[in-house]
Amino acid sequence: MENFITGYPGSESRHRAAMLETLGPEKYELFFNKFLEYFFMEADAKFLASNGLNCLRVPFNYHHFEDDMNPRVLKKDSFKHLDRVCAKEGIYTILDMHTVPGGQNPDWHSDNCTNYAAFWDHKDFQDRTIWLWEQLAARYKDNPFVAGYNPINEPCDPKHWRLPIFYERVERAIRAIDPNHILWLDGNTMAMEWKFFDKVLPNCVYALHDYTTMGFPWGETYTGDVAQKTKLEQQFIRKAQFMIDHKVPCWNGEFGPVYAQPHLDGGEARTEEINKARYEVLGEQLRIYDKHRIHWTIWLYKDIGMQGMVHLSPTSPYLRVIAPFLARKTALQLDAWGRRPNASVDAVIHPLVDWIRKAAPNSDDQYPTPWDTERQMIRVVNQMWVAGCLQGEFAELFRNLGKEELEECVRSFRFEECVQREGLNRILEEHARVLG
């Protein structure tokens, strides 16, 4: 579960460790078990189906299934919640291993606390990932509502050639158990690059992620002019060139704007204006995907108010508990998703970036290459180090809550308690089926 979805800072494993230390084992288990239960239920599946959507990408952390101190041993009830999501209301599910042992990229969303993607340098991490996919394949090989397996989310192999080799290994291992389900394979560098991909594996769909800066607070505003539309399509084609050249199916596994909120973005009128532009850029992306007849899944379905098709009510018990911390997160730029300008943070980061660029002129060229020095420093300093230091502060918000109060908090994630983002959902429904 990525941090902006529920509001915690930093990485998921440190968040869970802080919550366990603060709540104790019994209340910790109650909190997370009920949270996962309420996050996706029958009503959620019915809602997706009612919008004409037929596929849900389900992200999960390998920690749900095995422990780093007890590897290759499945945890008790490890499939409990994943089993529950599959086969609801005719919705197909793509199983997305969002976090793998060692970390497949250096970022917080792969539950990486270190800024080092160790997965690529340690064969045992790769072997453990293959072992876990063998367990998943054995579990779901006969499930007709599982659309397939997404072995790694947003890999970042600095040498590039190790990713296609790993895909060949994991494909053989899965096929030995489950010869039928599709593999959905992300490109390298956050699903954007295809260096050293020189062959097509059987029964595989190749995946890109297609975010545009025009959908974020720090990007240019989308006005719908010809140059912007051309830029959007060229960006997509660049990422999809491997699929186009090899005439293989293409899937956009993640895309979507971050939406404005009145208390952060200048009130109701300004928020409506910003979000109108964000809906329009999303609509233009979907028109491009319709034109090229590709598959897609939006990121994401549900959160506390940043991107989701449905989101928590601003007056929900959960948001009432964490509201003071969310204001602090925004001020300190601890969220990469939805980061707003802040002069006090800039006063610290910008001189550091200037110094680094003078001391190491090649700093803007380090991998992952889409990230310049400023983004690297904000990520490492704010979104990893400072955010990690504040894990305990977030957990303390829940310390004095009893079991009933904790359950009331996470019940805020039930579909019936949430708010639907109508502008987003209307556009998705309009493009739910490719015409022609």
N, C-alpha and C positions, 0 to 999 in steps of 0.2 A: 504494500500500500504506500504510494508516494506521499510525501509529507504535505503537499498543498491540498490533498484530497480530504484529510481530516484535521489539518492544522498544526501537527507537531513539527518541531524543527529537526533538520539534519536527516540522518539515516534511520531506516526502520528498525534495524537490530538494536541500535542504541536507544531508540524510543522505547522499544519493548523492555529492554534491560532496566531502564529508569522506571518504567511503570511497575515492573515486577518488584524492584527494590522498595518502591514507595507504597504500593498497595498490598504487597504480600501475595503468596501463591493463590489463595482462594479467591480473593477479589479480582486479581489479575486474570485468572481463568474465566471468571464470570464476565468481566468487561469485554474481553476480546472474543469469547465465544458468542456472546449475545450480539456484539457489534457485527461479526461476520454473518450471523443469522439474519439480522434485520437489514443488512446492506442489500441483499438480493433475495427476494421472496417471490411467491406466485404472482403477486400484484405487479411486481417489476417486469416479469416476463410478459404478462398480459398487456402492459403498457407498451413495451417494445413491439409486440405483435400488432397492436392497434395502430401503430405508426407505419406499418408496412415493412418493418425491419425484420430480417430473418437470420441475422448472425451476430453473435456477441463474442468479442475477444476477451477472454478471462485471464488477467495477469495474476501470477502467484510467485511467491518467494520460495526458494528451495528449502528455507528453514521450516516451512510448514511440514516437510516430509522427513528431514533428517537433521541431526545435530552435528555441528563441527567436531565435537568431542566424542561423537559416537557415529562416525560416518558409515554409510551403506547399511544402515539399520533403519527401517521405516518406523516412524513414531506411531504410537497408538492413535487410532482414529484420524490418521493423517489425511484420508480421502473424504472425511465427513462432509465438509462444506463444498468441495469440488463436485462430489457426487450429486449434491443437492441442486447445483446450478444447471447441470447437464439435463437435457431432455425436458425442458419446460416450455409449454405452449408452442411446440414446433420450432423453437429457436435453436439454431445450430450454434455450437460453441467451438471456438478455436482456443486451444490450451496454450497459453503464453507463459513460458518460464522467464519471468521478468528479471529475476536475479539468479545467477548461477554461482557455485562455489568459487571463491577467489575474486569475483567481480569481472564481468565481461567488458566493462568500460570504467573510466575513472570517476564517474559522477555519482551523486547522492541517490539518483533514482534506481541505480543498480545495487542499492544498499552497500555502497562502498564508502568506508570511513577513511580511506588511506590516500586517495588520488592516484592509486597504482592498480591497474587492471592485471592482477596476478594470474588470472585464468590462462592467459596466453603463454606464460613462462613456466607453468607447472603442469606436467602431464596428469598428475593425480587429480587436480581440479577438473580437468577435461574428462578423465575416466569416471569420476563421481557423477558428473553431469550425464554422461551416457548411461551409467547404471540407473540413475533416477528416471531417465526417459524409458528405459526398459521396463521399469516398474509401472510407469504411467501407461505405456503401450499395452502391457499385459492386462491392466485394469480396464482400459477403454476400447480394446480392439474390436469388440462386438457391439459397441454403442453406436447406433446409426445417427444419433444427433450430435456426435462429436465430428466437427468438420475437419479436424486434423490437429497437427501439433506445430507450434511455433517454437523451435528449439532454443533460440536465444533472442532476447529483445535487445535491439540497438547495440550490436557488438562494435568494439573499437580495438581492432588488432593493429598496432602501429606498423607492423611489417606487412600487413594485408594478406599475404599468401597463406597464413595459418588458418584463416577462417574457412576458405573453400575446402581445405584438407579436413578440417574438423567436421564440416557438413557431410563429407563423404563417409566419415567414420560413423557419425550418429545416424545417418540414413541407413547404412548397412545393419546397424544394431537394431534399429526400430523395425526395419523390414523383416528381420529374422523372426520377429514376434507378431507384427501387424503389417501384413503386406498391402493393406487396402487404404488406410487413411492418408490423406494428403499431408505433406510437409510444407509449411509456410516459412520460407527462408529469408530473413532480413539481410540486406546488404550491409557492408562494413561502414564504419564511421557514422554511427547513428542511423543506419539503414539508408545511406545516401551514395555509397561508392561500390564499384564492382571490379576493382583491380584484381588481377589473377583469377578471375572467374572465366574459365575458358571452356566449360562444358555445362550441359544441363542435366540435372539428375531426374530420374523418372518419377512421375506422379508428384511433382513439386510445383508450387507457386512461389514466385520470387517477389519479395516485399520491399517497398520503400516507405519512408515516413516523410510527409510533405507539409511541414509547417511553413508559414510565411510570416516574416517580421511585420507585415501589415496587419496581423491579427494580435499584436502585442502592444502593451503600453509604451514601450520604448521605440516602436517602429513608426514608419510613415503612415499617415492616414490614407485609407483606401477611398478614392473618389470615383473609381470606375473608368478612368481615362484609358485610352488605347495602350499607352506605354505600360501601365500597370497590368493590364490584362495580358499583354505579350510577355511581360516578365514572369507572371504566374505560370503561363503555359511552358515557357522555356525552362523554368525551374523544374517543373514536373518532368518534362522530356529528358532533361539532363539526368535525373535520377532514374528514369525508366529506360534509358538507352539500351542497357543489357537485355531487358525483356523484349524491347522492340526489335533489336538485332537478331535475337534468337527465337523470336516468334513464340514466346512462352507466356502463360497467364501472368498478369501483374496485379498485385494487391497493395493498396495503400493502407497500411495497418494503423497509422496514426496521423491525424491532422485535426485542426480546430483552433479557433481563436481563444484568447482569454477575455472575459467580459468585464466591463466596468461595473463598479458598485457605487451607489450614491454617497456613502460615507467616505469613500476614498477618492472619488473622481469628480467632485464639484457639484453634487446634488442631483436630483432626479432628472431635470431637463438635460444637463450635460451628459449624464449617464445614458439617457435614451439616444442622444445624438451619437455618442461614441459607439454604442452597441448596434445602431442602425448600420454604421459603416462596417462593423465586424461581421454582421449577418450578410452584408452584401459581398464582402470578400470571400466568405465561406460559400455563398451561392455561386460565385464565379468559379471557385475551385471545383465545385461539384459539376458545373457545366463542362469544365475541361475533362473531368473523369468520365462523364457521360459520353462526350465526344470520342474519347479513346477507349471506351467500353471496358473499364477496369473495375475490379472489386474494391470495396473500401469498408473500413470500420472507423467511426468517429472516436476521438479521444476527448472527453470520456463520458461515461453514462451518469455517474453520480458523484457529488462532492459537496463541500460546504459553501460553494457559491462562486467559484472561479471559472469553471468551464462546463460543468455538467449539464446534461439534458434535464436532469432534475437535481435540485440542491436543497440543502437544509433551509428551513424557515429562519429568518434573522432573529425571531423570538424563541427559537427552540431551546430546550434546556441545555443541550450540548454547547451551542454557541454562547449562551449566557455565561457558562462556566469559563470558556476559553477566550472570550472577547478581549479582555485586557492583554492577554498574551499575543493575540493576533495583531493588535495595534503595535505592539513592540516588534513583532516580526516584520511588519511593513516598514517601520521606521529604520530598522537595522538592515533591511534588504536581505533577509534570511531566506526568502522564497525566490528561486530562480523564475518560477512561473508567476507572471504578474508583477515583476519588480517595478516599482515606481521610483522616479528620481528623488534623491535626498541629498541636500547640500552638505550635511555633516558627514555623511559617508563618503561623498565625493572628495571632501577636504582631506580625508585619510588615504583613499585609494588612488586618486589621481597622481599625487606626488610619488607614491610608491611605484606606480606604473611608469611614470616618466623616468625614475631612477633605474628601473629594470631595463627599460628600452635603451638607455644610454650604456648601462653596464653590459648588457647582452643584446646586441642589435638583432639577433635572430629569434628573440623571444616571441615575436608575433607569428613565427613560422612553425612553432612546435605543434606536435600532434595532440589532440585532434585539430587539424588545420582550420576548421571553420571558426575556432575560438581564438580571438586575439588576446594580447596580454591583459587588457582590462577585464575581459570576461573570465580569464583564468584566475585572476587575483580575487575578483568578487566571489567566484565559486569556491576557491580554496579558503579564503579568509572569512568571508561572511557566511556562506551557505554550508560550509563543512566545519571549520574550526569554531567560529563563534556559535553557530547553531548547535554543534555538539556540546559546547559548554553549557548551553541553556536547556538541555534535555531534562535535567532534574527540576528546573523551575516550572516547566510545563507539567511534569508528572505531579508536582506538589498541588496543582489546582484540583486534583482528584483525591488527595490523601484523606480528607475528612468526610468524604461521601460514603454513606452506607451502601449496602448491596442494592436496596431498592432505588436509591438515588443514582447509583451508577447505571443500573438498567434503564432508568428513566432517561438518562443522558443519551445512551446509545440507541434507545428507541426513537430518538430524533431522526435516525437514518431510515426508518420505515417509509415505504413509498407514500402511505396515507398521510404522513406527517410532513412530507416534503413539498416544495414548490416546483412546478414545471416551468422550464424556460421556453415559453411558447414560440418566440421568434426563431430560435434554433430548431425546435422540433418541427415546426411548419416547413422549414427549408429541407430538413432531412426527409420528411414524408414526401415532399414533391419529387425528390430524386431517389426514392427508395427502389425504384425499378428502372432499369435502362430501357429506353424505348428504341424501336427500330430493329 
